[in-house]
Amino acid sequence: MKGNPPRARHASEVPFDHYYSENPASELRVVSVELVLKNGLRMGFQSPSGVFGFGKVDRAAKVLVENARIRGKELLDLGCGFGMVGLALKKQNPSLQLSMSDVNQRAVRFAKVNAQQYNLVARIRQGDGFAPWTGEEFDMILCNPPMAAGKRVWMEWISQAPGFLRAGGSLQVVAFHNKGGESACRHMERVFGNVQTLVKSGGIRVYCSRKGVFSDEEE
């Protein structure tokens, strides 16, 4: 007796990886991308599938690199993807003590690959949100938040950020203003009591909040 023919799989049953998946199951593909900054810096990165920004230089991430306010030495790139933001800033500011993390194991793997190819020293850890950094404090936390993961996720990152910043430290968030950025800006002001827009670029904003009294003149 012949068995029944295999049932066709509905599209909803086909495995699909979000870039914020912990362990992507999709076939790995890797392409090279090049970041070119206004100051002439060029850096190549290995960009894997299943990770945010696959195969391209994300516009918002580039805006963050070019406009981040560097004050202090300890920098955390939260939700680092394949490492472009943190590593580009480390390349330009060698004295930075760089830490990076992402929930996506494939992202962490390739952030390490990209750091090694430039001999850049960084602590790179896998984990959800601030989980890898319990008990630590930083001078700067930079992130391009995973808006697609839902409001609860990125709001929690903002809410938790003061507990991982030294006095006077900053949280710097890049987002499209009309695609969640405006809400992120308002939440940063609620949490920190201050927020400033560092740059506006084609719908993209970089918002900055400081732990403590905000002063544009403070060093």
VEXTI-625727 format. One line per field, with one value per residue (C-alpha): x, y, z; residue number from 1; residue in one letter; chain. Coordinates in nm, 4 decimals, m for minus. Layout:
<recs>
c1: X:...
c2: Y:...
c3: Z:...
i: NUM:...
aa: a:...
ch: A:...
</recs>
This chain:
<recs>
c1: 0.0000:0.1382:0.1637:m0.0035:0.1915:0.3753:0.1540:0.2565:0.3869:0.1915:0.3993:0.3380:0.5095:0.8357:1.1037:1.1735:1.4478:1.4130:1.7377:1.6543:1.6285:1.8672:1.9858:1.9099:1.8312:1.8439:2.1254:2.4269:2.5239:2.7989:2.8647:3.1159:2.9964:3.1949:3.1318:3.2535:3.2391:3.2463:3.5926:3.7283:3.7412:3.6684:3.6032:3.4926:3.2704:3.1525:2.7722:2.5892:2.2316:1.9920:2.1532:2.0320:2.1604:2.2455:2.4249:2.4152:2.5322:2.2292:2.1588:2.0644:2.3713:2.5943:2.4314:2.4994:2.8668:2.9146:2.7347:2.7960:2.9087:3.2249:3.2798:3.4608:3.6311:3.3814:3.1465:2.8730:2.7285:2.3966:2.2375:2.5581:2.4640:2.7798:2.9631:2.9740:2.8918:3.1175:3.4101:3.4019:3.4063:3.6886:3.8879:3.8571:3.9055:4.1667:4.1597:3.7940:3.7267:3.4673:3.2004:2.9385:2.6497:2.3580:2.0930:2.1681:2.4453:2.5349:2.5702:2.8107:3.0155:3.0624:3.1194:3.4189:3.5286:3.5088:3.6978:3.9756:4.0308:4.1198:4.2960:4.0455:4.0127:3.6547:3.4533:3.1816:2.9081:2.5848:2.2689:1.9336:1.9473:2.1629:2.1776:2.5479:2.6495:2.4995:2.6854:2.8796:2.8646:2.9604:3.0238:2.8254:2.5608:2.4828:2.2058:2.0074:1.7096:1.5221:1.1976:1.0642:1.0931:0.8134:0.7728:0.8115:1.1685:1.3175:1.1275:1.2779:1.6278:1.5746:1.4237:1.7166:1.9924:2.0439:2.1392:2.4286:2.5595:2.8034:2.6976:2.7004:2.7006:2.4873:2.2417:2.2478:1.9714:1.9304:1.5918:1.3636:1.1615:0.8317:0.8878:0.9173:1.1829:0.9424:0.8096:1.1643:1.2545:0.9578:1.0393:1.4028:1.2858:1.0543:1.3296:1.6237:1.4463:1.6297:1.6779:1.8515:1.8461:2.2078:2.1335:1.8496:1.9278:1.6632:1.4082:1.6711:1.7419:2.0081:1.8647:2.0875:1.9982:2.2403:2.2332:2.2147:2.1721:2.2082:2.4545:2.5777:2.8915:2.9764:3.2813
c2: 0.0000:0.3288:0.6064:0.9378:1.1911:1.4531:1.7460:2.0762:2.3146:2.6325:2.9495:3.0106:2.6781:2.7609:2.8607:3.2341:3.4154:3.7638:3.9521:3.9500:3.5698:3.4161:3.1321:3.1808:2.8538:2.9854:2.8899:3.1108:3.3465:3.6045:3.9114:4.1929:4.5486:4.8701:5.1619:5.4951:5.7938:6.1650:6.1874:5.9407:5.6331:5.3099:4.9820:4.6490:4.4132:4.0554:4.0727:3.7417:3.6521:3.6358:3.9440:4.3047:4.4960:4.1878:4.2820:4.6570:4.9506:5.0529:5.4242:5.4860:5.3032:5.5161:5.8346:5.7157:5.6463:5.9890:6.1812:5.9900:6.2082:6.0532:6.1509:5.9142:5.5828:5.3015:5.2467:4.9844:4.9079:4.7500:4.5287:4.5461:4.3273:4.2398:4.5181:4.8101:5.0941:4.9980:4.8884:5.1991:5.4198:5.2152:5.2462:5.6248:5.6433:5.3807:5.4670:5.3622:5.0555:4.8894:4.6418:4.4984:4.2575:4.1121:3.8483:3.6923:3.4323:3.4724:3.8481:3.7958:3.5476:3.7902:4.0914:3.8945:3.8128:4.1795:4.2922:4.0411:4.1496:4.5010:4.3845:4.5812:4.4807:4.4542:4.2550:4.0890:3.8938:3.7203:3.7939:3.9689:4.3427:4.4310:4.0729:4.0263:4.3387:4.2897:4.5003:4.7061:5.0769:5.2676:5.6252:5.5826:5.3393:5.3516:5.1604:5.1288:4.9688:4.6701:4.8510:4.5411:4.3443:4.5512:4.8522:4.6555:4.5534:4.8900:5.0698:4.8260:4.8985:5.2707:5.2162:5.0013:5.2174:5.4544:5.1561:5.0812:5.4385:5.6286:5.9730:6.2039:5.9126:5.9170:5.6959:5.7689:5.6183:5.6382:5.5858:5.7051:5.9763:5.8735:5.4991:5.4760:5.7394:6.0018:5.7572:5.6594:6.0258:6.0853:5.7762:5.8840:6.2167:6.0410:5.8084:6.0504:6.3839:6.5192:6.4479:6.6258:6.5645:6.5527:6.5388:6.5243:6.3478:6.2474:6.1400:5.9840:6.1285:6.0654:6.1274:6.1721:6.1588:6.2064:6.0495:6.3544:6.7205:6.7721:7.0372:7.0777:7.2394:6.9669:6.7589
c3: 0.0000:m0.1036:0.1497:0.1049:m0.1011:0.1038:0.1941:0.0400:0.3028:0.3553:0.3351:0.7057:0.7870:0.6065:0.8583:0.8515:1.0366:1.1728:1.2237:1.5935:1.6022:1.8527:1.6304:1.2582:1.0833:0.7281:0.4932:0.5528:0.2739:0.3154:0.1041:0.1381:0.1920:0.2115:0.4425:0.3017:0.5359:0.4638:0.6177:0.3618:0.5845:0.3990:0.5767:0.4369:0.6342:0.5959:0.6009:0.6693:0.5860:0.8782:1.0328:1.0201:0.7176:0.5118:0.1932:0.2373:0.4440:0.6465:0.6024:0.9632:1.0936:0.8705:1.0022:1.3565:1.2808:1.1277:1.4025:1.7255:2.0144:2.1553:2.5180:2.7499:2.6792:2.7392:2.4427:2.4146:2.0709:2.1726:1.9077:1.7060:1.4090:1.2171:1.3982:1.1573:1.3998:1.6875:1.4735:1.2530:1.5631:1.7164:1.3932:1.4127:1.7897:1.8817:2.2525:2.2832:2.4950:2.2772:2.3834:2.1461:2.1824:1.9909:2.0568:1.7159:1.7399:1.3730:1.4194:1.7088:1.5075:1.2197:1.4420:1.5708:1.2154:1.1171:1.4276:1.3613:1.0032:1.1269:1.4443:1.6505:2.0135:2.1366:2.3879:2.1808:2.3577:2.2663:2.4609:2.4670:2.5336:2.8327:2.9646:2.8734:3.0667:3.4114:3.6690:3.4126:3.3260:3.0127:2.9062:2.5848:2.4667:2.0950:1.9251:1.6061:1.7821:1.6349:1.5593:1.3824:1.7066:1.8543:2.0770:2.3991:2.3065:2.2220:2.4989:2.7488:2.6138:2.6680:3.0128:3.1242:2.9749:3.2746:3.4890:3.2541:3.2211:3.4370:3.5599:3.2597:3.0175:2.7047:2.5224:2.1482:1.9355:1.5589:1.3936:1.1171:1.2886:1.1292:1.1770:1.5516:1.6088:1.7377:1.9974:2.0946:2.1384:2.3701:2.5746:2.6106:2.7499:2.9975:3.1167:3.1287:3.1729:2.8677:2.4996:2.2142:1.8397:1.7246:1.3523:1.1008:0.7732:0.5201:0.7774:1.0014:1.3462:1.6079:1.9553:2.2587:2.6278:2.9168:3.2605:3.4845:3.3935:3.0190:2.9123:2.5568:2.6912:2.9413:2.8572
i: 1:2:3:4:5:6:7:8:9:10:11:12:13:14:15:16:17:18:19:20:21:22:23:24:25:26:27:28:29:30:31:32:33:34:35:36:37:38:39:40:41:42:43:44:45:46:47:48:49:50:51:52:53:54:55:56:57:58:59:60:61:62:63:64:65:66:67:68:69:70:71:72:73:74:75:76:77:78:79:80:81:82:83:84:85:86:87:88:89:90:91:92:93:94:95:96:97:98:99:100:101:102:103:104:105:106:107:108:109:110:111:112:113:114:115:116:117:118:119:120:121:122:123:124:125:126:127:128:129:130:131:132:133:134:135:136:137:138:139:140:141:142:143:144:145:146:147:148:149:150:151:152:153:154:155:156:157:158:159:160:161:162:163:164:165:166:167:168:169:170:171:172:173:174:175:176:177:178:179:180:181:182:183:184:185:186:187:188:189:190:191:192:193:194:195:196:197:198:199:200:201:202:203:204:205:206:207:208:209:210:211:212:213:214:215:216:217:218:219
aa: m:k:g:n:p:p:r:a:r:h:a:s:e:v:p:f:d:h:y:y:s:e:n:p:a:s:e:l:r:v:v:s:v:e:l:v:l:k:n:g:l:r:m:g:f:q:s:p:s:g:v:f:g:f:g:k:v:d:r:a:a:k:v:l:v:e:n:a:r:i:r:g:k:e:l:l:d:l:g:c:g:f:g:m:v:g:l:a:l:k:k:q:n:p:s:l:q:l:s:m:s:d:v:n:q:r:a:v:r:f:a:k:v:n:a:q:q:y:n:l:v:a:r:i:r:q:g:d:g:f:a:p:w:t:g:e:e:f:d:m:i:l:c:n:p:p:m:a:a:g:k:r:v:w:m:e:w:i:s:q:a:p:g:f:l:r:a:g:g:s:l:q:v:v:a:f:h:n:k:g:g:e:s:a:c:r:h:m:e:r:v:f:g:n:v:q:t:l:v:k:s:g:g:i:r:v:y:c:s:r:k:g:v:f:s:d:e:e:e
ch: A:A:A:A:A:A:A:A:A:A:A:A:A:A:A:A:A:A:A:A:A:A:A:A:A:A:A:A:A:A:A:A:A:A:A:A:A:A:A:A:A:A:A:A:A:A:A:A:A:A:A:A:A:A:A:A:A:A:A:A:A:A:A:A:A:A:A:A:A:A:A:A:A:A:A:A:A:A:A:A:A:A:A:A:A:A:A:A:A:A:A:A:A:A:A:A:A:A:A:A:A:A:A:A:A:A:A:A:A:A:A:A:A:A:A:A:A:A:A:A:A:A:A:A:A:A:A:A:A:A:A:A:A:A:A:A:A:A:A:A:A:A:A:A:A:A:A:A:A:A:A:A:A:A:A:A:A:A:A:A:A:A:A:A:A:A:A:A:A:A:A:A:A:A:A:A:A:A:A:A:A:A:A:A:A:A:A:A:A:A:A:A:A:A:A:A:A:A:A:A:A:A:A:A:A:A:A:A:A:A:A:A:A:A:A:A:A:A:A
</recs>
